Amino acid sequence: MVKLLRIDDRLIHGQVAYGWTQALGVSVILIVNDDVAHNEMRKVAYNVGKPAGCKLYFRDMAEGVAAVKKLEASSHKCLVLVDNVKDALTLVKECGCIRTVNLGGQRMAEGKRFISTLVAVDDQDIQMLREMEALGSQLEIRKVPSDTARRLEELV
């Protein structure tokens, strides 16, 4: 079962590897990202950062939908990671099983503005996040499980 889809441009790091996996009780992490799925160096780096006892899988976007559906139908608790809002929306639309989306980290870039200390978005990101909510996914903004979950409308 998919416990959470997290949008974080760093993908796996300490907050994800230990904070979120422990809080959610997940045994599987799925990274859905075109570059990572085809980059052996990045795969090695992420495997080093994953928590012991957790399985880590990599899929590109073309394979990601099927992988999420397969994990949803399994008994494994899974955390799905993407690095941008567009990929998250694709998974929400095409999988039909993602109940909770966590926006946890998006670095500042041209045309973006901070809506929280670690989340920078542009108008297109906001539109896509609202679309996820309209599709029935609960959207929360927080960096670690112990933070208070914030709603998009509180911050924009």
C-alpha positions as CSV (number, residue, x, y, z in Angstrom):
1,M,0.0,0.0,0.0
2,V,1.2,3.5,-0.8
3,K,1.4,5.5,2.4
4,L,2.6,8.7,1.0
5,L,3.8,10.4,-2.2
6,R,6.4,13.0,-1.3
7,I,7.6,15.8,-3.5
8,D,11.2,16.7,-2.6
9,D,13.9,17.8,-5.1
10,R,16.6,16.1,-2.9
11,L,14.7,12.8,-3.0
12,I,16.4,10.8,-0.3
13,H,18.2,12.6,2.6
14,G,18.1,12.3,6.4
15,Q,14.6,13.6,6.9
16,V,13.2,11.2,4.3
17,A,15.4,8.2,5.1
18,Y,14.8,8.2,8.8
19,G,12.1,10.6,9.7
20,W,9.4,9.7,7.2
21,T,10.2,6.0,6.8
22,Q,10.0,5.5,10.5
23,A,6.9,7.6,11.0
24,L,5.1,5.8,8.2
25,G,6.4,2.4,9.0
26,V,7.4,1.8,5.4
27,S,9.5,-1.1,4.2
28,V,9.8,0.1,0.5
29,I,10.9,3.3,-1.0
30,L,10.1,3.9,-4.7
31,I,11.9,6.8,-6.5
32,V,10.1,7.7,-9.7
33,N,12.4,9.9,-11.7
34,D,13.6,9.6,-15.3
35,D,17.2,10.7,-14.6
36,V,17.8,8.6,-11.5
37,A,16.3,5.5,-13.1
38,H,19.0,5.6,-15.8
39,N,21.9,7.0,-13.8
40,E,23.9,4.3,-12.0
41,M,26.0,6.8,-9.9
42,R,22.8,8.4,-8.5
43,K,21.4,5.0,-7.7
44,V,24.5,4.0,-5.8
45,A,24.4,7.3,-3.8
46,Y,20.7,6.9,-2.9
47,N,21.2,3.2,-1.9
48,V,23.9,4.4,0.5
49,G,21.4,6.8,2.1
50,K,18.5,4.5,2.5
51,P,17.7,3.1,5.9
52,A,18.7,-0.5,6.7
53,G,15.8,-2.9,6.2
54,C,14.1,-0.8,3.6
55,K,14.0,-1.9,-0.1
56,L,14.7,0.8,-2.6
57,Y,13.5,0.8,-6.2
58,F,14.0,3.1,-9.1
59,R,11.6,3.6,-12.0
60,D,11.3,6.2,-14.7
61,M,8.0,7.9,-15.3
62,A,7.0,5.4,-18.0
63,E,7.4,2.5,-15.6
64,G,6.4,4.5,-12.4
65,V,2.6,4.2,-12.8
66,A,2.7,0.4,-13.1
67,A,5.1,0.2,-10.2
68,V,2.9,2.4,-7.9
69,K,-0.2,0.3,-8.8
70,K,1.7,-2.9,-8.1
71,L,2.9,-1.6,-4.7
72,E,-0.6,-0.3,-3.8
73,A,-1.9,-3.8,-4.4
74,S,0.8,-5.4,-2.2
75,S,1.0,-5.8,1.5
76,H,4.2,-3.6,1.7
77,K,3.9,-0.1,3.1
78,C,5.5,2.2,0.5
79,L,6.8,5.7,0.3
80,V,6.9,7.1,-3.3
81,L,9.4,9.9,-4.0
82,V,9.4,12.4,-6.9
83,D,11.4,15.5,-7.3
84,N,8.9,17.9,-8.8
85,V,5.2,18.8,-8.8
86,K,4.6,17.8,-12.4
87,D,5.7,14.2,-11.9
88,A,3.5,14.0,-8.7
89,L,0.5,15.2,-10.7
90,T,1.1,12.5,-13.3
91,L,1.2,9.8,-10.7
92,V,-1.9,11.1,-8.9
93,K,-3.8,11.2,-12.2
94,E,-2.7,7.9,-13.6
95,C,-2.5,5.7,-10.5
96,G,-5.8,6.6,-8.9
97,C,-4.6,5.3,-5.5
98,I,-2.5,8.1,-4.0
99,R,-4.4,9.4,-1.1
100,T,-1.8,11.7,0.5
101,V,0.7,14.0,-1.1
102,N,3.4,15.7,0.9
103,L,5.2,18.7,-0.5
104,G,8.4,18.8,1.5
105,G,11.2,20.5,-0.4
106,Q,11.5,22.6,-3.5
107,R,14.5,24.8,-3.9
108,M,14.3,28.4,-5.1
109,A,14.6,28.9,-8.9
110,E,13.8,31.7,-11.3
111,G,10.1,32.6,-11.3
112,K,9.4,30.8,-8.0
113,R,8.6,32.2,-4.5
114,F,8.8,30.7,-1.1
115,I,5.6,29.6,0.5
116,S,7.4,28.0,3.5
117,T,11.0,27.8,4.6
118,L,11.8,24.9,2.3
119,V,9.2,25.1,-0.4
120,A,9.4,27.4,-3.5
121,V,6.7,27.3,-6.1
122,D,5.6,29.1,-9.2
123,D,2.0,29.7,-10.4
124,Q,2.1,26.5,-12.5
125,D,3.1,24.4,-9.5
126,I,0.2,25.9,-7.5
127,Q,-2.2,25.1,-10.3
128,M,-1.0,21.5,-10.4
129,L,-1.1,21.2,-6.6
130,R,-4.7,22.4,-6.6
131,E,-5.5,19.9,-9.4
132,M,-4.2,17.1,-7.1
133,E,-6.5,18.2,-4.4
134,A,-9.4,18.3,-6.8
135,L,-8.7,14.8,-7.8
136,G,-9.1,13.7,-4.2
137,S,-5.6,13.6,-2.9
138,Q,-5.0,15.2,0.5
139,L,-2.1,17.7,0.1
140,E,0.0,18.7,3.0
141,I,3.1,20.9,3.3
142,R,5.7,20.0,5.9
143,K,9.3,18.9,6.0
144,V,9.2,16.3,8.8
145,P,6.5,14.2,10.3
146,S,6.6,16.1,13.6
147,D,5.9,19.4,11.9
148,T,2.3,20.6,11.7
149,A,0.9,19.8,8.3
150,R,-0.1,23.0,6.4
151,R,-2.6,23.3,3.6
152,L,-1.8,25.0,0.4
153,E,-4.4,27.7,0.8
154,E,-2.9,28.7,4.2
155,L,0.4,29.5,2.4
156,V,-0.5,31.1,-0.9
